Amino acid sequence: MSTQPDLIGLPEDADERQALADRVASDGAMDETDTKWAPFLTELLQVLEARYARRGMCARDAFDLARDSVLEIAQHLGGRVRYIPRGDRIRTSLRDAEIYRRCNGRNHDALATEFGITAIHVYRVCRQQYKLHLGRMQGRLAFNEDQ
């Protein structure tokens, strides 16, 4: 008989597990918010685990890395609603981030050739990504409260 891995990080401490069991027993089920995010969490974990397995990782390592990835994403985005685009929009955005990461100020032509865009577009991407990076690093500085 195989054991089901702990997908949602149930407490390891016996007292904490009992407190959770008491809460579930008294309510008859988990909170409504728990029932909304738990299936999404499981799906995200399975998608990442399958992706890592396709890359040649053994099943245990794929699960461990998927779990760690989900925990890292949850730590960063937890409690907030975020839109994630799909298809070409996400691929373009990831490509632009890669171009900015690899650009050293002297390789615009090489990046343009590699990514199949013009050198002018590489400059445009780098300028846009720099503004995004600067915004993340500095935040929104409010020098005047009227603005």
C-alpha positions in Angstrom: 0.0 0.0 0.0 1.4 3.4 -1.0 1.2 6.4 1.2 -0.2 9.7 0.0 2.4 12.5 0.3 1.5 15.4 2.4 0.4 17.9 -0.3 -0.7 20.8 1.9 1.9 20.7 4.7 -0.2 19.4 7.6 1.4 20.1 11.0 3.9 17.5 12.2 3.4 18.2 15.9 0.7 16.0 17.4 -1.0 18.9 19.3 -1.2 21.0 16.2 -2.6 18.0 14.2 -5.2 17.5 16.9 -6.2 21.2 16.9 -6.7 21.0 13.2 -8.7 17.8 13.5 -10.9 19.4 16.2 -11.5 22.4 14.0 -12.5 20.2 11.1 -14.7 18.0 13.3 -16.4 21.0 14.9 -17.1 22.6 11.5 -17.8 19.4 9.7 -15.4 20.5 7.0 -12.5 22.8 6.3 -13.2 26.5 6.0 -14.7 27.7 2.7 -11.4 29.5 1.8 -9.5 26.2 2.4 -11.7 24.4 -0.1 -11.1 27.1 -2.7 -7.3 27.1 -2.6 -6.5 23.5 -1.8 -7.5 22.0 -5.2 -5.5 24.8 -6.9 -2.5 24.0 -4.8 -2.7 20.3 -5.6 -3.0 21.0 -9.3 -0.1 23.4 -9.3 2.0 20.8 -7.4 1.1 18.1 -9.9 1.9 20.3 -12.9 5.3 21.2 -11.5 6.1 17.6 -10.5 5.2 16.3 -13.9 7.3 19.0 -15.6 10.3 18.1 -13.4 9.8 14.4 -14.1 9.7 15.0 -17.9 13.1 16.8 -17.4 14.5 13.5 -16.1 14.3 13.9 -12.3 13.4 10.8 -10.3 9.8 10.9 -8.8 10.9 11.7 -5.2 13.2 14.6 -6.3 10.5 15.9 -8.7 8.0 16.0 -5.9 10.4 17.6 -3.5 11.4 20.3 -5.9 7.7 20.9 -6.9 6.7 21.2 -3.2 9.6 23.6 -2.6 8.6 25.7 -5.6 5.0 25.9 -4.6 6.0 26.9 -1.0 8.3 29.6 -2.4 5.5 30.9 -4.7 3.0 30.8 -1.8 5.4 32.7 0.5 5.9 35.4 -2.1 2.3 35.7 -3.4 0.3 34.2 -0.6 -2.9 36.1 0.3 -3.0 38.1 -2.9 -4.9 37.7 -6.1 -2.7 37.8 -9.2 -3.4 37.4 -12.9 -0.9 35.2 -14.8 -1.3 35.4 -18.6 -0.9 32.3 -20.8 0.3 31.5 -24.2 2.2 34.0 -26.2 1.9 36.8 -23.6 3.7 34.8 -20.9 6.3 33.5 -23.3 7.1 37.0 -24.6 7.3 38.3 -21.1 9.7 35.6 -20.1 11.7 36.1 -23.2 12.0 39.8 -22.4 13.2 39.1 -18.9 15.8 36.7 -20.3 17.0 39.3 -22.8 17.4 41.9 -20.0 19.2 39.4 -17.8 21.7 38.5 -20.5 22.2 42.0 -22.0 25.6 43.4 -21.1 25.4 46.6 -23.1 27.6 45.3 -25.9 25.6 42.3 -27.2 22.4 43.8 -28.5 23.0 42.5 -32.0 23.8 38.9 -30.8 20.7 38.9 -28.7 18.6 40.2 -31.6 19.9 37.4 -33.8 19.4 34.7 -31.1 15.8 35.7 -30.3 14.8 36.6 -33.8 14.1 40.3 -33.2 15.7 43.5 -34.2 18.5 45.2 -32.3 16.2 48.2 -31.8 13.6 45.9 -30.2 16.3 44.6 -27.9 17.0 48.2 -26.8 13.3 48.7 -26.3 13.0 45.5 -24.2 15.9 46.4 -22.1 14.6 49.9 -21.4 11.2 48.5 -20.5 12.7 45.8 -18.3 15.0 48.3 -16.6 12.0 50.4 -15.6 10.2 47.4 -14.2 13.4 46.4 -12.3 13.9 49.9 -11.0 10.3 50.0 -9.8 10.7 46.8 -7.9 13.9 47.9 -6.3 12.8 51.4 -5.4 9.1 50.9 -5.0 6.9 53.9 -5.4 8.6 56.9 -3.8 6.0 59.4 -2.7 7.7 62.8 -2.3 4.5 64.7 -2.5 1.4 63.3 -0.9 -0.9 65.3 -3.3 0.2 63.1 -6.2 
